[in-house]
């Protein structure tokens, strides 16, 4: 716990704010106490740094297990860093592992904490916003906590005196989404899809990204297998007709 605040207010936070000067909007939309889900788009590995730095409260993320399993000195340092930075390891290898990840998220929310997740399940392969997985819906419906949509955007800016290019970062927090009208319907795959799509629509509105109604992870798998670009892969894909797999999303974090 102390290491998290050390990173945020001493070791990393001040430097990041000084160098990148991220613009932050809508912080008042994040509850000052109590549990909530911060559901964000996912463009960069740095997303989990800029978003928490925008808030006074601690944000806990679900991170892939590989960050915590390294060996040697490097593995120890990496494991200590991600643990201290508020990351919780999850296994993304199977549907049963995804269910365990959801249970981990539910436990964090029931402790009254802020849970940061990326509904797309992976970083965007081309800057567009991809279809959300329904784990976020499952968690809000089971706990009744609000979902705060978040957008991360990056624009290039040039430092005039040194000629360097740095990203201009903007973090936007949207109005909390209340899904109490669906109380008792957790597990209904049609309701969960509807809730997820509503969340993704709000993220799309905040981020002004183009929306693609296919899963980003599937696009990346096809890109790796064929060498095609994301646009080429997407043009060949159609939104999946069978939503049954949404009950057990493959992952909750990128």
TITOR-404857 format. One line per 8 residues: for each residue x, y, z of C-alpha. Coordinates in steps of 0.05 Angstrom, whole numbers, plus 5000, padded with zeros to 4 digits. Each point is the difference from the previous one (the first is absolute). Last residue first. Layout:
BEGIN
X,Y,Z; ...
//
This chain:
BEGIN
4898,4881,4570; 4950,4985,5054; 4934,4964,5007; 5014,4936,4962; 4970,4942,4961; 4929,5019,5017; 4958,4945,5031; 4927,5019,4990
5020,5033,4934; 5010,4931,4970; 4925,4994,4991; 4996,5061,4954; 4991,4960,4936; 4996,5044,4938; 5072,5025,5005; 5009,5069,4967
5028,4988,4930; 5072,4996,4981; 5033,5008,4932; 5004,5076,5003; 5026,4995,5070; 5060,4959,4978; 5019,5049,4945; 4992,5060,5046
5043,4966,5054; 5055,4987,4949; 5014,4931,4972; 5059,4958,5022; 4956,4938,4997; 5007,4966,5067; 5022,5060,5042; 4946,5044,4969
4948,4946,5011; 5017,4996,5074; 5001,5076,5005; 4930,5005,4969; 4974,4947,5047; 5028,5038,5060; 4968,5065,4976; 4930,4969,5001
4954,5022,4944; 4951,5058,4995; 5051,5053,4982; 4988,5071,5027; 5037,5061,4974; 5028,5039,5058; 4972,5066,5026; 5029,4982,5069
4941,5024,5041; 4946,4977,4951; 5034,4933,4989; 5006,4989,5075; 4925,5015,5007; 4984,4952,4944; 5044,4947,5032; 4961,5005,5065
4934,4994,4964; 5026,4940,4961; 5021,4966,5065; 4931,5011,5031; 4965,4971,4938; 5047,4940,4998; 4988,4986,5074; 4925,5005,4989
5003,4951,4942; 5046,4953,5039; 4955,4997,5061; 5050,4982,5054; 4987,5062,5042; 4926,5016,4993; 4983,5012,5073; 5004,5076,4993
4996,5022,4928; 4970,5068,5016; 5058,5009,5048; 5046,5011,4941; 5027,5068,5020; 5053,5031,4955; 5046,5052,5032; 5011,5063,4958
5063,4997,4957; 5072,5004,5022; 5048,5029,4948; 5075,4991,4998; 5039,5039,4948; 5073,4988,4983; 5042,5040,4952; 5052,4950,4978
5072,5025,4995; 5041,5019,4939; 5068,5030,5015; 5026,5062,4965; 5038,5025,5061; 4974,5072,5005; 4934,4991,4964; 4974,4936,5035
4957,4967,4947; 4931,4972,5015; 4970,4934,4977; 4929,4984,5021; 4979,4946,5048; 4930,4985,5025; 4978,4961,5061; 4926,4995,5013
4964,4979,5063; 4930,4976,5012; 4981,4999,5074; 4959,4938,5018; 4957,5003,5062; 4999,4943,5051; 4940,4953,5004; 5044,4942,5019
4976,4944,4956; 4977,5045,4943; 5063,5042,5001; 5044,4938,4999; 4963,4963,4944; 4998,5062,4957; 5076,5009,5005; 5010,4927,4984
4960,5010,4936; 5056,5010,4951; 5001,5065,4963; 5004,5005,4924; 5058,5041,4974; 5018,5074,5001; 5047,5021,4945; 5073,5017,5010
5028,4944,4956; 5011,4937,5041; 4961,5026,5060; 5030,4974,5065; 4966,4938,5027; 4937,4979,5037; 4956,5052,4966; 4967,5010,5068
5064,5031,5029; 4995,4999,5076; 5013,5045,5059; 4969,4980,5066; 4989,5054,5052; 4994,4970,5069; 4942,4986,5048; 5023,4931,5022
4942,4971,4961; 5031,5031,4938; 5066,4963,5010; 4964,4934,5012; 4959,5009,4937; 5063,5012,4960; 5031,4937,5027; 4937,4961,4984
5004,5027,4929; 5071,4977,4994; 4981,4930,5025; 4947,4998,4945; 5054,5020,4950; 5043,4942,5024; 4942,4952,4988; 4992,5029,4930
5074,4989,4985; 5069,5030,4996; 4989,5069,5030; 5027,4988,5070; 4994,5060,5045; 5051,5039,5041; 4978,5059,5042; 5034,5067,4986
5002,5054,5053; 5066,5032,4983; 5035,4962,5056; 4981,4933,4968; 5022,5025,4932; 5067,5026,5026; 5015,4941,5045; 4987,4950,4944
5042,5040,4951; 5058,5006,5050; 4997,4926,5017; 4997,4979,4927; 5058,5044,4982; 5041,4973,5058; 4988,4928,4980; 4935,4970,4976
4937,5029,4971; 4931,4977,5024; 4965,5065,5020; 4993,5038,4934; 4981,4934,4966; 4937,4998,5042; 4965,5052,4958; 4976,5061,5038
4934,5014,5036; 5004,5072,5023; 4991,5033,5068; 4991,5075,5002; 5021,5040,5062; 4962,5065,5013; 5029,5069,4986; 4987,4993,4926
5034,5022,4936; 5062,4959,5016; 4956,4938,4996; 4984,5014,4926; 5070,5018,4977; 5035,4937,5025; 4950,4947,4980; 4996,5030,4931
5075,4994,4991; 4996,4933,4965; 4962,5038,4946; 4933,5005,4964; 4952,4967,5048; 4930,5030,5008; 4979,5006,5072; 4949,4973,5049
5010,5028,5071; 4957,4956,5044; 4975,5028,5066; 5004,4983,5074; 4993,5050,5055; 5031,5069,5010; 5011,5064,4961; 4958,4972,4942
5032,5016,4933; 4959,5050,4960; 5036,5059,5033; 5062,4979,4962; 4964,5022,4936; 5059,5024,4959; 5075,4989,5005; 5054,5028,4954
5066,4964,5008; 5062,5044,5011; 5047,4950,4967; 5067,5020,5031; 4978,5032,5066; 4941,4953,5011; 5042,4938,4986; 5056,5024,5045
4954,5017,5058; 4964,4932,4996; 5060,4954,4993; 5044,4999,5063; 4965,5046,5049; 4924,5006,4999; 4978,4939,4960; 5059,4954,5010
5003,5015,5075; 4925,4993,5005; 5003,4930,4970; 5060,4982,5042; 4962,5017,5063; 4945,4950,4981
//
